[in-house]
């Protein structure tokens, strides 16, 4: 019995050493696969998602890739096949900076060296309140292979409504302050921005884009109403009365145009109630047309708004009482001459004729400033005829009697 047991042990030991020795003899340090030579983190312009890209490994033993996040790597749960060359980081916000590392593995799960840490560029931009200057700053791109050389940053903008696509504005190299500012044109209400990073010379592979940021021209408040609801001319008081629809929190400016001329400021006011009433007393009844409009700025003093144009047609001019004298006292220092005083004359037509009772012409002038002095005529009644043209092109003829006293 003992001899049989000893034989079985020897056979077992022989088989064990005979078949297992070659396995131990072949064990050696595994040869790592070649690492990835180029890698990139960018943000897709259309989807605004962080995207990782890399050149495929040239090692025939490559079976796939691992991507880890964070420094150090927080997880290795992202695995790809040997023909995969990109990954969309759907859970990572493009407005936050992220770090990634990448290595290659073979069929025996031997791995290459990890790439240096690399990540996305994050852009921030703002327009301060009541300002037109856009201020931008962004994080640097890290992890570019050393043979690429110097990085080049370019801020690209798309302004509404000027640009249909992104246009490069400012270029700068790595090491310079990664920030810039520019003034929004008056017609621009919003602008879209992104930063593009490339090495500019050797490789079309390396082009990283930041997240896209939209900023708007910022104001605090805007007047809710601005309008002229009523307008009329009071001929008795010679004033134009206006009623405005206004917002009591803002200051308004009223502009006036006379007979189609240029706009001039008539008054500025901050209304205490809505509607607001105003009377324009600086009115010449011999003008033909008065036009008005309101202007109001927002609380930043920008973005003016205008009302519609309201207009009033002046009635036919009426000679006010006393404009044409009916009594002249010869030698009197105040009333010793006959000179009509009409307002609103155009000046290209003025004809004054004075006749005695026999119909004989005793005085004539076409100068509106030349008066008739009756010192060389006898006391009595005289007839005048005055023909003039007003600024609204109305031609009027006035006739009447003037008494000369001596």
Secondary structure as UniProt FT lines:
FT   HELIX           2..26
FT   STRAND          39..43
FT   TURN            45..47
FT   STRAND          50..54
FT   TURN            60..61
FT   STRAND          62..69
FT   TURN            70..73
FT   STRAND          78..81
FT   TURN            82..83
FT   STRAND          86..89
FT   TURN            90..91
FT   TURN            94..95
FT   STRAND          99..106
FT   TURN            107..108
FT   STRAND          118..119
FT   STRAND          123..127
FT   TURN            129..130
FT   STRAND          133..138
FT   HELIX           146..148
FT   STRAND          152..160
FT   TURN            161..162
FT   STRAND          167..173
FT   TURN            174..175
FT   STRAND          179..183
FT   TURN            186..187
FT   STRAND          190..198
FT   STRAND          207..209
FT   STRAND          213..216
FT   STRAND          227..234
FT   TURN            235..238
FT   STRAND          239..245
FT   TURN            248..249
FT   STRAND          252..258
FT   TURN            259..260
FT   STRAND          264..269
FT   STRAND          276..280
FT   TURN            285..286
FT   STRAND          289..296
FT   TURN            299..300
FT   STRAND          305..306
FT   STRAND          310..313
FT   TURN            321..322
FT   STRAND          327..329
FT   TURN            330..331
FT   TURN            333..335
FT   STRAND          345..355
FT   TURN            357..358
FT   STRAND          361..365
FT   TURN            368..369
FT   HELIX           374..376
FT   STRAND          380..390
FT   TURN            391..392
FT   STRAND          395..405
//
